[in-house]
Amino acid sequence: MECCESRLLTTRRALLLGGASFAAWAYLPKFARASDGRDPRMVTVILRGALDGLATVAPVGDPDYASLHGAIALTRDGPHAAPMLGSFFALHPSMPEFARMYANKQAAVVHAVSTPYRDRSHFDGQDVLESGFAGPGRVQSGWLNRALQALPQGERVAGALAVGPTTPLVLRGSAPTVGWAPVALPQADDDTAMRLIELYKHRDVALATSLSQGIALEKQAQGDDMKARPGGGAPAQMRQVARGAAKLMAADDGPRIAALAFDGWDTHANEGGQVGRLAGLLSGLDGALAEFESGLGAHWRDTVIVVATEFGRTARINGTEGTDHGTGTIALLAGGAVKGGRVIADWPSLKAGRLYEGRDLAPTTDLRAVIKGVLADHLGVGDRVLADAVFPDSAMAKPMKGLIA
């Protein structure tokens, strides 16, 4: 009987808390303002499926780009010209908000970047990207969670927000996290919720506390502007997720670190140029960045958003006007704390003899160096901890300097 009662209690907890994992929220250490007056926030956005970096930030100044990317290549001239980021690179026109942030020196691009992974499996590539290890299948914790463990208590955040139905690998580990995701099902009214809390106060105090905290947090994240809009598709969903996360992170007692993942970036067919599948996805990402800027308000000035993907796509389009699994790609940085208005690239060129394995943009920058630079200069994580614990065996990937304003 005791076994059955325990199982029933576990099921009851799951039903009450399954929509968003608020159980740990009441116990998360809160963020204390840094000694220099900054109140830094960091968001990691994982694009699962492998973003075509050559289509998002196109090297239109490279003489081999147009022929390789063919019908989906961006152009700097003509009626459908893409906005230029300097004289060599053009930004996909579906990202006007990022273009504005770039012009305001609050966004930057790192091109020809990759993790240490050199094969082309989504599963293994995402494992390397989020775990922070040089090879797949090594651990079940992520580099962002290990970075949280290294932050000084009382000076830097010790808990983080995992956005989505499951916690991304990048944020799994020993450091406390709390989950939130937009809930599509109708929610209990206030009277029903209060009755449940009162009931569990006499049966399970910890669950009552967690439920109370969860309801308060859900109210903070939700609102009329969080209602799902019909026909919006993936772009609208990306904006909705970012809108709710920004509300939580803007609160004085809210989380300062967050991670979320957007799926669907595997553009093998009908990738499209100015319009098409990739254009819709990039529009959603662009809108999500704008939602963070708007929702964080004054805290935007102390924010860095890192957008990364597991690997890039082939330099040459395939027979279905898409691109296949590749290697080198881009990382995007956005936020008021970013030293922006730059495309950072040790450009390898797209000549046939310079392509990686004769097919991909050759990576010249280690993504770990980019992330290390943000963690070091924005959150104060030490170089040794970054090399030994956050990204083990990565001493050769030195933190990139000058990314933070």
LODO-740991 format. One record per atom (N, C-alpha, C): residue in one letter; x, y, z. Coordinates in steps of 0.1 Angstrom, whole numbers, plus 5000, padded with zeros to 4 digits. Example, Ala and Ser with C-alpha at 12.3 -4.5 7.8 and 13.67 -1.06 7.14 Angstrom:
2
A513249435078/A512349555078/A513249675078/S512849785071/S513749895071/S512950005079/
***
This chain:
405
M500849885000/M500050005000/M500950135000/E501950125008/E502850245008/E503450274994/C503850154987/C504350174974/C503350244965/C502150194965/C501150254956/C500850394960/E500850434972/E500550574976/E501750664972/S502950614972/S504050684968/S503950714953/R503550604945/R503450614931/R502350714927/L501250714935/L500150804932/L500550944935/L501350974945/L501751104949/L502751154938/T503551064933/T504451104922/T503651144909/T502651064906/T501751104895/T501051234897/R500551254909/R499851384912/R500851504910/R502051484915/R503051594913/R503251624898/A503451514891/A503651534876/A502551604870/L501251574873/L500151634867/L500151784871/L500451814883/L500351954888/L501552034882/L502651974880/L503852054876/L504352024862/G503651934855/G504251894842/G504351994832/G503352094832/G503452204821/G504652284822/A505152314834/A506452394835/A507052354849/S508352314848/S508952254860/S509352364870/F508452404878/F508652514888/F509152464901/A509352334903/A509552284917/A510852344923/A511852374915/A513052424921/A513152574923/W512052634917/W512152784916/W512352854930/A511552794940/A511552864953/A512952854960/Y513752764955/Y515052734962/Y516252784953/L515952854942/L517052894934/L517753014940/P519053024941/P519753144946/P519553254936/K519253374941/K518953484932/K520253554929/F520153644919/F521253714914/F521553834921/A522753854926/A523153984933/A523754074923/R523554204923/R524054294914/R525554294915/A526254294903/A527754294903/A528254424909/S529554414914/S530154524921/S530254644912/D530354624899/D530554744890/D529154804886/G528054754892/G526754814889/G526054744878/R526754654870/R526054584859/R525154474865/D524154434858/D523254324861/D523154234849/P524254164846/P524354094833/P523353974832/R522853964820/R522053844816/R522653784803/M522453654802/M522953574791/M521953474786/V521653474773/V520753374767/V521453294757/T521353164757/T521953084747/T520753024739/V520853044725/V519852994716/V520452894707/I519952764708/I520452654700/I519552644688/L520152644676/L519352614663/L519652474659/R518752384661/R518952244658/R518552214644/G519452144637/G519252104623/G520252154614/A521152244619/A522352294611/A521952414602/L522252534607/L521952654600/L522852674588/D522352714577/D523152754565/D523752894567/G524952894572/G525553024575/G525853104563/L526053034551/L526353104539/L525153174533/A523953124537/A522753184532/A522253294542/T522653284554/T522253384564/T523053504564/V524353484565/V525353604563/V526153564551/A525853614539/A526353564527/A527653644523/P528753564519/P529953634515/P529853674501/V529053774498/V528753814484/V530053874477/G531053914485/G532253954480/G533253844476/D532953724479/D533753614475/D533353574460/P534253574451/P533953544437/P533353414434/D533453314443/D532953184441/D531653154447/Y531153254455/Y529953234463/Y528653214454/A528453304444/A527253304436/A527053174429/S528153124423/S528053004415/S527752884424/L528352884436/L528152764445/L526752764450/H526252874455/H524952884461/H523752904451/G524152924438/G523152924427/G521953004430/A520752934428/A519453004428/A519153054442/I519753014453/I519453064466/I520453164471/A521453204463/A522453294467/A521853434468/L522353504479/L521953644481/L522753734471/T522253854468/T522953944460/T522954084466/R524054154463/R524154294468/R523554394459/D523154354447/D522554454437/D521154404433/G520454494426/G519154454420/G518054484429/P516854454424/P515554484432/P515454404445/H516154284446/H516054204458/H517454204466/A518154314465/A519454324471/A519354304486/A520254224492/A520254204507/A521054314513/P520654354525/P521354454533/P522854414535/M523754504533/M525154484534/M525654504549/L526554414553/L527254424566/L528654454562/G528954584559/G530254614553/G530254594538/S531454574533/S531554564519/S531654414514/F531754314522/F531954184518/F530754084521/F530154114532/F529054024537/F527654094536/A526654004532/A525254054532/A524453974541/L523454034547/L522553974557/L521253934550/H520753814553/H519453774548/H518353874551/P517653914541/P516654024543/P515553984552/S515353864557/S514353824566/S514753864581/M515953934582/M516353964596/M516554114597/P515554194595/P515654344596/P515954384611/E515454314621/E515754354635/E517154334638/F517754224634/F519154204636/F520054304628/A519554344616/A520254444609/A520254584616/R519154614622/R519054734631/R519954724643/M519954614650/M520854594661/M522354604657/Y522654544645/Y523954554640/Y524354704637/A523454774631/A523754914628/A523954994641/N523254954652/N523355024665/N524554964673/K525354884667/K526454814673/K526054734685/Q524954664684/Q524454574694/Q524254434689/A524954404678/A524854274672/A526154254664/A526654124664/A527854094657/A527653944651/V528553914641/V528553784635/V529953734636/V530053604639/V531353534638/V531153434627/H531953444617/H531753354605/H532953254604/A532653154596/A533553034594/A533852974608/V532852954616/V533052904629/V532452754630/S532952684639/S532452544642/S532852494655/T532252394660/T532652314671/T533852224667/P534452144676/P535552054672/P535051934663/Y533651924663/Y533151804656/Y533251824641/R533651714634/R533951714620/R533151614611/D532251534618/D531451454610/D530051524608/R529051464603/R527851534599/R526551474604/S526651414616/S525451354623/S524851464631/H523551494629/H522851594638/H522951554652/F522651424655/F522651384669/F523951404676/D525051364670/D526351374676/D526851524676/G526551594665/G526851734664/G526251814675/Q524951794678/Q524251864688/Q524851824702/D525151694703/D525751654716/D527051734719/V527951744709/V529151814711/V528951964713/L528052024705/L527652164707/L527152194721/E526352114727/E525752144740/E526452084752/S527151974750/S527951924761/S529252004764/G529852054753/G531052134754/G532252044754/F532051914751/F533251824750/F533651814735/A534851764733/A535351754719/A534751644711/G534151544717/G533551434710/G532151404716/P531351334709/P529951304713/P529951184724/G528851184731/G528551074740/G529351064753/R530051174757/R530951174768/R530251194781/V529351294782/V528651324795/V527251354793/Q526451374803/Q525051414803/Q524851544810/S525951634809/S525751764814/S526251864803/G525851984804/G526152084794/G527152194799/W527752264789/W528752364793/W528152484800/L526952514797/L526352634804/L526052594819/N525652474822/N525352434835/N526752434843/R527752384837/R529052374844/R529652514846/A529252604837/A529652754839/A528952804851/L527652774853/L526952824864/L527552774877/Q528052654877/Q528652604889/Q529952674893/A530552744883/A531852814885/A531652954889/L530453004889/L530153144892/L530153164907/P530853274912/P530853304926/P529453324932/Q529153254943/Q527853274950/Q527753414955/G526553474953/G526353604957/G526853714948/E527653674938/E528053774928/E527553744914/R527353614911/R526853574898/R525753474900/V524953464890/V523753374891/V524153234893/A523453164901/A523653024904/A522552934899/G521552984893/G520452914888/G520052964874/A519352884866/A519052934852/A517752884848/L517252944837/L515952914831/L516052834819/A515452714819/A515452624807/A514152644800/V514152694788/V512852724781/V512552614771/G511352564773/G510852454764/G510352334772/P509752234765/P509152124772/P510252034779/T511452034775/T512551964781/T513752054783/T514552024792/T515752104795/T516852074784/P517252174776/P518352144766/P519552084773/L520352004767/L521551944772/L522452054777/V522552164770/V523552264774/V523352314788/L522052294794/L521752344807/L521552234817/R521752114813/R521652004823/R522851984831/G522651944844/G523851924853/G523451954867/S524451974875/S524251984890/S523752114894/A524052224887/A523552354891/A522052364889/P521352424898/P519852424898/P519352504886/T518252444880/T517552514869/T516052504871/V515352584864/V513852574864/V513452584850/G512352504847/G511852504833/G510552584831/W510452644820/W509152714816/W508952684801/A507652664798/A507252664783/A505852714782/P505552784771/P504152824769/P503252704770/V502052724777/V501152614779/V499952634770/A499652534761/A498552554752/A497252514758/L497252424768/L495952384774/L495452484783/P494052494785/P493452584794/P493952564808/Q494252674815/Q494752664829/Q493652674839/A493852624851/A492852624862/A492652774866/D491452804869/D491252944874/D491852964888/D491853094892/D492553124905/D491953054917/D490653044917/D489952984928/D490352834929/T490352764918/T490752624918/T492252604922/A493052694917/A494452684921/A494652704936/M494052804941/M494152834956/M493652724964/R492552654960/R492052534967/R493052424967/L493752404956/L494752304955/L495952334964/I496352454964/I497452494973/I497052474988/E495852514991/E495352495005/E495352345009/L494852264999/L494852115002/L496152065005/Y497152104996/Y498552044998/Y499352105009/K498852215015/K499552265027/K499452175038/H498352095038/H498151995049/H498651855046/R499051835034/R499451705030/R500951705025/D501351805018/D502651805012/D503151955011/V503751995021/V504152145022/V505052185011/A506052095008/A506952124997/A506252144984/L505352054981/L504552064968/L503752184968/A503052214980/A502252334980/A503052464977/T504252464983/T505152584981/T505552594966/S505952474960/S506352474946/S505152514937/L503952464940/L502852494932/L502552644933/S502652704945/S502352844947/S503452924939/Q504652884939/Q505752954932/Q505452944917/G505052824913/G504852804898/G503752884893/I502652894901/I501452974896/I501953124895/A502653174905/A503153314904/A504053334892/L504953234889/L505853254878/L505053244865/E504153154864/E503353144852/E502553274849/K501953334859/K501253464857/K502253564852/Q503453564858/Q504453664854/Q504853644839/A504953524834/A505353494820/A504153514811/Q502953484815/Q501853484806/Q501153624806/G500053634798/G499353754796/G498653754783/D497853854780/D497153864767/D498053854755/D499253904757/D500253904745/D500853774744/M500653674753/M501153544752/M500153444746/K498953484743/K498053394737/K498453354723/A498353224720/A498753174706/A497953244695/R498553284685/R497853344674/R497653244662/P496453234657/P496253134647/P497053164634/G497553064628/G498253084615/G499653134616/G500153154628/G501453214629/G502653114626/G502452984628/G503452894625/G504652904633/A505752844628/A507052844636/A507552984639/P507553084630/P507953214634/P507253274646/A505953264646/A505153314657/A505453244670/Q505653114669/Q505953034681/Q507353074687/M508253104678/M509653154683/M509453284691/R508653374685/R508453494692/R507753484705/Q506753394706/Q506053364718/Q506953314729/V507753214725/V508653164735/V509653264741/A510253344732/A511153454736/A510453554744/R509253594741/R508453694748/R508253654763/G507853524765/G507653474779/G508953474786/A510053424780/A511353414787/A511853544791/A511653644782/A512153784785/A511353844797/K510153814798/K509353864809/K509953804822/L510253684822/L510753624835/L512153674838/M512953694828/M514353744830/M514353894833/A513353964830/A513354104833/A512954134848/A512454034855/A512054054869/A513254074877/D513154154888/D514354174896/D514754044903/D513753954906/D514153834913/D514053714903/G514153744890/G514053634880/G515453584877/P515453484868/P516753424864/P517553524855/R518753504855/R519653594846/R520253514835/I520253384836/I520753294825/I519653214820/A519653194806/A518553104800/A519153034788/A518452924785/A518852854773/A517552804766/L517452804753/L516352754746/L516852704732/A515952614726/A516352554713/A515252574704/F515552604691/F514552614680/F514952504670/D513952414667/D514252304658/D513852344643/G514252254634/G513752264620/G514652334610/W515952344613/W516952414605/W517652324594/D517152204592/D517752104583/D517152134569/T517752214561/T517152264549/T517752194537/H517352064536/H517851974525/H517252014512/A515952064512/A515252094500/A514452224501/N514352294490/N513452414490/N513952514500/E515252524502/E515752624512/E515352764509/G515352804496/G514952934492/G515953034494/G515853144487/G516753264488/G516053374496/Q515553464489/Q514853574496/Q513553534502/V512953424497/V511753364502/V511953214503/G511053154510/G511253004512/G511352964526/R511752844528/R511652784541/R512652854551/L513852874546/L514852934555/L514453084558/A513853154549/A513453284551/A512453294563/G511453194563/G510553194574/G511153164588/L512153074588/L512853044600/L513653164605/L514353224596/L515153344600/L514253454605/S513053464599/S512153574604/S511653544618/G511453414621/G511153384635/G512253404645/L513453374641/L514653404649/L514853554651/D514653624640/D514853774641/D513753834651/G512553784650/G511453824658/G511753794673/A512353674675/A512653634689/A513653724695/L514653764687/L515653854692/L515053984696/A514154034688/A513454164690/A512554154703/E511954034705/E511154014717/E512054024730/F513153964729/F514053974741/F514454124743/E514754194733/E515154334734/E514054414741/S512854394735/S511654464741/S511254424755/G511254294757/G510854234770/G511854264781/L513054274778/L514054294789/L514154444792/G513754524784/G513654674787/G515054724790/A515254794801/A516454854805/A517554744807/H517254624810/H518254514812/H518854474799/W518354514787/W518954484775/W520354524774/R520654644780/R522054694779/R523054604785/D522654514794/D523554424801/D523354274796/T522754264784/T522454134779/T523254084768/V523653954767/V524253894756/V523453774752/I523053764739/I522453644734/I523453584724/V523653454726/V524553374718/V523653274710/V523753284696/V522953194688/V523953104681/A523752974683/A524752874677/A524052754672/T524652684663/T524152564656/T525152454655/E524752324653/E525752214654/E526752214644/F526452254631/F527452264621/F526752334609/G527452364598/G526952434587/G526352344576/R526352404564/R525752324553/R526752344541/T526552254531/T527452254520/T527452394513/A528652424507/A528752544500/A527952544486/R527852424481/R527152414468/R525752354471/I524752414464/I523352364465/I523252234459/N522252154463/N521952024457/N520852034447/G520451924442/G519451914431/G518051964434/T517751974447/T516452014452/T516452154457/E517452234453/E517652374458/E517652384473/G518352294479/G518652294493/G520152274495/T520552254507/T521952224510/T522052104520/D523152034519/D523351914527/D524151944539/H524451844548/H525151864560/H526551914557/G527052014564/G528352074561/G529152084574/T530052194574/T530952204586/T530952354591/G531652444584/G531752584589/G530352654587/T530052744597/T528852814597/T529052954604/I528053004610/I528153134617/I527653114632/A528053204640/A527453224653/A527053374654/L525853404660/L525353534661/L525453584675/L525753704677/L525753774691/L524753894690/A523953904700/A523054024701/A522854064715/G522654194717/G522454244731/G523154374733/G522654454742/G523254574745/G524654574750/A525054454756/A526454434761/A527454394750/V526954364738/V527754314727/V528554434720/K529754414718/K530554514710/K530354484695/G529254534690/G528754494677/G529154574665/G528354564655/G528654634642/G529754574635/R530054434637/R531154374631/R530854234626/V531454194615/V531554054611/V532954004614/I533153914623/I534453874627/I534753744620/A535753744611/A536053634603/A537453624598/D538053514599/D539353484593/D538853404580/W538553474569/W537853414558/W538753324550/P538253194549/P539153094542/P538953094527/S538053164521/S537653174507/S536853044504/L536153054493/L535352944488/L535852874475/K537152904473/K537752834461/K537752684464/A537652604453/A537552464454/A538652404462/G539852454461/G540952394469/G540952434483/R540152524487/R540052574501/R538852514509/L537952454502/L536752404508/L537152284517/Y536452264528/Y536752154537/Y536252024530/E537151924528/E536751804522/E536151824508/G536551944502/G536051974488/G534552004487/R533952034499/R532452064498/R531952164508/D532652194519/D532152274530/D532952404532/L532352504537/L533052624542/L534052574553/A535352594551/A536352554561/A536252634574/P536152574585/P536052654598/P537452704601/T537552834605/T538752894609/T538652944624/T537552944630/T537352984644/T536652874652/D537152844663/D536552754672/D535352814680/L534152754679/L533052814686/L533252824700/R534052734706/R534352734720/R535052864724/A535852914715/A536653044718/A535653154719/V534653154710/V533653264711/V532853254724/I532353144727/I531553124740/I532453154752/K533653114752/K534553144763/K534753294765/G534853364753/G535053504754/G533853574761/V532653524758/V531453584764/V531453554779/L531653424782/L531653384796/L532653454805/A533853474799/A534953534806/A534653684809/D534353754798/D534253904799/D532853954803/H531853874801/H530453914805/H530153864819/L530453734822/L530153674835/L531253654844/G532553684840/G533653674849/G534153534852/V533853434843/V534353294845/V535853294841/G536753234850/G538153234848/G538653144837/D539753184831/D540253104819/D540552964822/R541052934834/R541452794838/R540152714839/V539152764846/V537852694847/V537252674833/L537352764825/L536752754811/L537452634804/A538752624805/A539552524798/A539452384804/D539252384817/D539352254824/D537952194827/A536952284831/A535652234835/A534552264826/V534452384821/V533352424812/V533552364799/F534652374793/F535052304780/F536252224782/P536152104787/P537352024791/P538252004779/D539552004782/D540551974772/D540452074760/S540252204763/S540152304753/S541152414754/A542252394760/A543252494763/A543652564750/M543652494739/M544052554726/M543052654721/A541852654725/A540852744721/A540752854731/K541552964729/K541653074738/K540353164737/P539953214749/P538753304749/P538953414739/M537953444730/M538053554721/M537853684728/K538753774726/K538653904733/K537854004725/G537354104732/G536754214726/G535354194721/L534654094726/L533254064722/L532254154730/I532654194742/I531754264751/I532154414752/A531054494751/A531354644751/A531854694764/
***
